[in-house]
């Protein structure tokens, strides 16, 4: 009896090892090996065991809302609106087993406020491999759609790419970076996929997620933030209703936006316009401390201050160059109270 048990254990171990080796070659061998293990053990289904050796699309995989909330609170600073809205939007969408349309988020704000970082956090919480996942797709306007005269070609390619990937995984994530540099009209090619259709050409897009990242509207966001500061009100008092309407209209009418006169806005297919506020001095300090901890270094306030002095010099150059109207703040004011909204682009990932 003991010998039989030992033999069975060795057989299972051998089959598991065979499956792991086979995974490096081709999926048919993996399937055969895993099928053998499943028959021997009876503990795991074919799909469960297969997904231990290869990335699988788990459309019904529940979102760990607590983990997402913790990631946003511990890694994203000075963005209370983004934290609240993204958590609410993703949780509600993934808990809905029959959504009426894909979830579409449009993230707006100056460079260095956290848009790309948030898209990375979202991707990692939806698919374990994050941006490296086969089911997360990143498009960069200046890289993938550089030539205005090729708009029709880009539209066709984009439709084929999204159609193929959603066919492979219904819960695919598509991230479009530098939307403010995207030639107008290109993004409207995906309008049928974002609409309230049960299927388009036999494919359902309702469980997919689309995220747009754009600097467009950054001046409007900075102005509103500065108005609150001048009125003696805390930035945490800013609500989505204070920014979302003016942001959607501003982006729609901005000729330098990929969403200029876009049917996505006209048809209300973008679920949330999420503003990223300019950072304050205290938020930048949080970013530096977080990065030091992430690199395994002890947090030293003298080092934090030195980083801020160096980066602050560059930051003041940046804020004086961008067209933020009356929101541009003199360097002397920034040094005096260190509470004026800043737009500092740090060479670290926690911003």
N, C-alpha and C positions, 0 to 999 in steps of 0.2 A: 504493500500500500504506500509506504513512505517512498519506495523506489519509483513508483508510478507518479507520485506527486512531484518528485524531483525531476523526473523525465519531462513531465508536462511543463514545469517551470522553465527548464532549459529550452524546450521547444518554443515557448512563448518568447523567451529572451532572444533566441536565434531569429525568430520571425520579425521581432521588432527591429533588431539590428539590420536585418535584410531590407526592411522597409526604409530605414534611414539611409542605407547605402544606395538603394534604388532611387531614392528621391533625387539623387544627384544626376540621374540618367534620364529617365522618362516616366511620365505618370502612369502608364499601363502597368509597368512592373510594380510601382508603388501600390496601385490598386490591388494587384494580386497578393502582394505580401500582406497588406493591411487586411484584406479579406480573410486570409489564413489566420491572422491573429484574432480577428473578430470571432471566427468560428471556434477557435481554441479557447478563448477567454469567456466569451459571452457577456462581457461586462460593458463593452463600448460598441456603439454603432459604427458602421463603416465611415460615415461622414465625420463623426467625432474624432475617430482615430486618424483619419486622413488629414484633418485640419491641424493635427499636432505636428505634422511634418511639412505642410504647405499652407500658404495663406489662403484662407477661405472668406468668401463674402457671407457674413452672417447678418442677413437683413433683419432678422428678428432679435438680434443681440440687443438687450436693453442698455440704455445709456446709464452709466453710473453718475447720477446727478451730483452726488456728494463729492466724488473725485473731481469732477469738472469745476464745481464751486470752489473747492480747495485750491485747485490749480490757478484759477482766476484771482482768488483773494491773495495768494502767496506770491504770485509772479507778476501780476499786472498792477501797476500803481497809478493812482490819480485818475482812474477811469471808472467811476462808479456807474455811469450810465451804460457803458459797454458791458460791464460785469453783470448788471441786473438784466439787461435786455437779452444778451446772448444766452445766459442761463435759462431764462424763461422761454425763449424761442426754441432752443434745442430740446429742452425737457418736454415741452408741450408737443413738439413735432414727433419726437421719437416715442412718446407714450401713446400717440395716436396710431392705431393699427391700420386705419384707412384714411390717410390724409387726402384732401381734395386736390392738392397741387404740391409741387416741390417746395421746399423751404428756400427762400431767396433773401439773402442779407446783403446790404450795401454799407460798407464801412468807410467813413470819411474822416479826414483830419490831416494835418501836416505830417511830413516825414518825421519819424522818431517818436511818435506818440503811442505806438503799439499795435498797429493794424496787422502787420505781417506776423508778429509774435502771437497775436490772438488766433489767427488762422492756423498757426502751427499747433497751438493748444487744442483747438477744436478738432483738427485732424487726428491728433493723438488720442483724443477721447472717443472718437468715432471708430477709428481703425488703429489697432495697436502699433503698427509700423509708421503711423503718422504720414509725413510727406513722402516717405519712402514706400508707402503702400501702393500696391497695384490698383487700388480703388480710390486713390486720391490723386487728382490731376491739377497741376499748376500751369497756368498760361501767363506769360509775361508779354505785355503788348509790344514793347520795343524789340523783343526777341522773336516772338511767333507771328506778329502781324505788323512788320515794319513799313510796308509799302502801301500807300493809299491807293495806287492804281490797281492793286491786286485785291481790292475789297471783295469782289464777287468770288474769287478763288478761295479767299480766307473763309467766307461764309459757307461755301460748300464743304470745305475741309472740316470746319468746326462742327457742322451738323453731323457729318459722317463720324467724326471722332467721338462726339457725345453719344450718338446713337449706338455705336459699337460698344462703348464702355458701360452704358446703362444696361445694354443687353446682357453683358457679362456679370454685372452687379447692380442691382436696382438701387442700392444705397450708396452709390458712388458720390464722391465729393469733388466739385469743380471750383477751383479758386482762380479768379482773374485779377492779376496784379497790374498796377499802373493803368487803371481804367481812364484816368485823366489824359493818358497819352494814346488811347485807342482811337482809331479813326472812326468817326460817327457812321453808324449804319451796320458795322460789323456785328455788334452784339445782338442786334435785332434778329439775326439769323436763328437764335436759339429761342425766340419768343414762343413758338408752338410747344416747346418742351416745358416751359414755365407756366403755361396756361392751365385752365381747369378742365383738361381733357382726361378721360379715363385711360385712353391709349392713343398713341400717334403711330400709325403704321404698325399696329400690333405690339407696340412696346409701351409699358407704363413708366412714366418718369416721376410718379408721385412721391417716391421715397428718396429721391436724389436731393442733394443740397448744393446750392450755388452761392458762392461768396464773392462779392466784388470789393476790391480795395482801391481807394482813390484819394488823391490829395485835393480834388475838387471840393469846394465848400469849406476849405480850411480857414479862409478869411472870415466867413460868416460865423464859424464856430469860435474863432479867437475873439471876434468882436463881442459876441454874446457873453463869453467868459469874462472879458475885460469890463463889460457893462455891470455885471454882477459884482465884480471886485470893487469898482468905483462906487457902487451903491452900498458898499459895506456888507454885502451878502456873501455867504460861503458858497464855494463852487459846488458843494454837495447839495445845495438847494436847487441847482439847475435840474429841470426835469426834461424828459424826452419831448414833451409837448412844446417846450420852449425852443426847440431846435429842429425837430423832424419836419414840420410843414415848410419852414423857410429853406431847409436843406434840400428837400425834394424839388421844390420850385427852382431854387438856385442852380442845382445840378442840371435840371431839365433845360434851363435857358442858357447854360454855359457852353459856348461854342468849343471850348477847349476840354470838354468832357466827353467820354465815350458814350455817355447816356444823353447827349444833346438831342432833344426832341425824340427821344426813344419811345417806342411803343411799350416797352417794359414799364415805364413810369406812367404813360398815358392810360394803360390798361390796368394800372394798380397791381402789377405782378411782382413788385418788390415788396416783401412783407415788412421789412424794417430798414429804415435809414438810421444807422447807428453813428453818432458823433463821437470822435475821440478828442478830448479837450487838450489844450496845450499844457505842458507840465509846469508845475511850480518847483521852486528850489528844493523843498522837502521831498518831493516825489523823486527828483533826480538823485538825491542822497539815498533813498530807498533802493533805487536801481543799482547804484554802485555797491551798496552793502550786499544785495542779493547776488550780484555777479561774483563778488569776492567769496561768498559762501559756496556758490556753485563751483568755483575753482578750487575749493578746499583750503582757502586761506582764511586766517583769523581776521575778523573785522576790526580794522584799525581806523579810528576817526581821523587821524592825521593824514592817512593815505586817502581816505574818502574826500577830505578837503582839497588835497593836492589834485586829485582827479577832477574835481569840480572847477577848480581854478583854471586848469588847462582846457577842459571842455567848455567852460563858460566863456572863455575868450573866443572860441570858435562859434559858440552858440549865439553870441551877440552879433557876430558878423552875419550869421545866417538870418536872424530875425530882422536885421536891418535891410536885407536884400529882398525878402519876400513881400509881395504886395498885400499887406494886412491893413491898409488904410490907417485909421487913427489908433489901431491896436498896437502899432510898433512902439516899443517902450525904450526910452533912453537908457544907456548903460548905467548912468548915475542912479536912476530910480531903482534899477535891478539890484545894484549893490547895497542900496540903503536899507530896504526892508525885506528883500529876498522873498517876497510873496507875490510879486507880479508874475502873471502867466508867462512861461518861457516856451521856446520851441527849440530845444537843444537835441541834436542828433548825437547820441553817444555811440562809441564803437563797441557796445556791448549788446547782448540780446534781451536784457530785461528792461524794456522801455515800452 
